[in-house]
Amino acid sequence: MPALPSTSRKALVSARIIIIGASITGLATACILRRSGHEVVVVEKGDGKYRADAHNFRSPPNMTRILQRWGLQSQLAKSGMIIDQLRFLEGQSGKTIGVLKLYEELLRDLMADFLLIQHGDLVSIFQDLARREGVEIRYNTAVVKVERVPLAALLSDGDILHSDLIVGADGPLRSISRDAVLLREIEELPTQHVCFWFSVPLEDLQADPDLENLEGICEKRNWNLWLGDGFVIYGTCHKTSGRYSLCITTEMEGDMTEYQGNWTKQYPVDHFDLRLERFEPRIQKLLKMAGFVIPTCHVYIPEPENLICDLDKVILAGQSAHPTMPDGMHSTAMCIEDVDALDYLLTRIKHVDEIPRVLSAHEELRMERCASARDWESRKLRMLTLLSGEDRDLRDAKIRCLSECEDMEEKEYAFNDLWGEEVDFYAYDPIEQADNWWSMYGTVISRRSSTTDSL
């Protein structure tokens, strides 16, 4: 796909901004707002060395387009794995159900690739960018309280940081910024939905005659999805790690609270009753070769009723704003979209007193979008993990139609039914939406600001 030209928007007024959390969202927010001319300080309770390298982030076209617009083409070319097609396989037999060719069917007019990027690579990209942009990051420092009048963050080292705006990007679990916005702790509900992440060196696959074909599929830049009774397995190779990475998503019995928020701690495969007989022999062998898995239990967190505090000076972004399931297609894309839209709106204001108005616009634009993405993720997971029966047979027939049917009308119907809503997500541009909002209401904001200044 051709690369989009990078853009650098400059703010008309520089605001003092505190960002809570140096996750992907926090780092991206800091880099882009600092590049636009704002004074940015990031506060992170960890040491910045956290990497979940077993986890591949999905970068669908709507996310890739933004990263390109930020001038990260060379980093994506080095670290990103371009996916040409999705190959759907039967979970128990391993036979191919059908193939969805992304370039042919999906990305023709979107001007962006579908990528897989390892968590550690994406963190490093933004940490490097933060150093180049001169972002101040205070690691090993926690925010213990958010004061709203005057706006300030009280730090664990006793320091107090005053600002014009606080961006809460401290993740979905136990978010202090979300508590400050909602003035209460939101209920975090454990589920039985668990993702098991593991990987195997590609050289080990090449040395095993039973797995050679699996590695060969990966050379064609496929994303393989095994669909079984109550589970889906995602698998692909990754060029920077030299490993074949997999994620098993399934429902588990028993108490899974130990694995909530876990992205790095490994457990032996036999620590869990995964019922290996459900999986095709190659998956069973890969699990035995890996020996260990990283389990991440999904915690259901209701959508916050609002993203900004009643004084409109604290805003939630990323997983603090719209917590999603750990293996979601658009979980990271929604975070990157948040940053792009917020940066655009902040570059249009002429006075820091206008910040509350554009934060309200940001809330209006992002809440509906992210709620739609979350709903789609849930429905798609149900579709991919159907139990044996008529619904599953119908799904498989539609998938087969994608690669076997010669009737283009029937093929288009099957595609739209399975993936049409996904295409709508891919085509979304947060800048376009924010610009539309500004064209309708921006003059009102500027007029009010001018009136206030004259008084």
Secondary structure, DSSP 8 states (H G I E B T S, - for coil): -----------SS--EEEEE--SHHHHHHHHHHHHTT-EEEEE-SS-S----TT-EEEE-HHHHHHHHHTT-HHHHHHH-EE--EEEEEETTT--EEEEEEHHHHT-TTT-S--EEEEHHHHHHHHHHHHHHHT-EEETT--EEEEEETTEEEEETTS-EEE-SEEEE-S-SSS-HHHHHHHTS----EEEEEEEEEEEEEHHHHHT-TTTHHHHHHHHTTEEEEEEETTEEEEEEEETTTTEEEEEEEEE--S--GGGBT-SS--EEGGGS---GGGS-HHHHHHHHHH-EEEEEEEEE----S-SB-TTS-EEE-GGGTS---TT-SSHHHHHHHHHHHHHHHHHH-SSGGGHHHHHHHHHHHHHHHHHHHHHHHHHHHHHHT--SSHHHHHHHHHHHHHHH---HHHHHHHHHHHHHHHHHHHT--HHHHHHHHHHHHHHHHHHHHHHHHH-
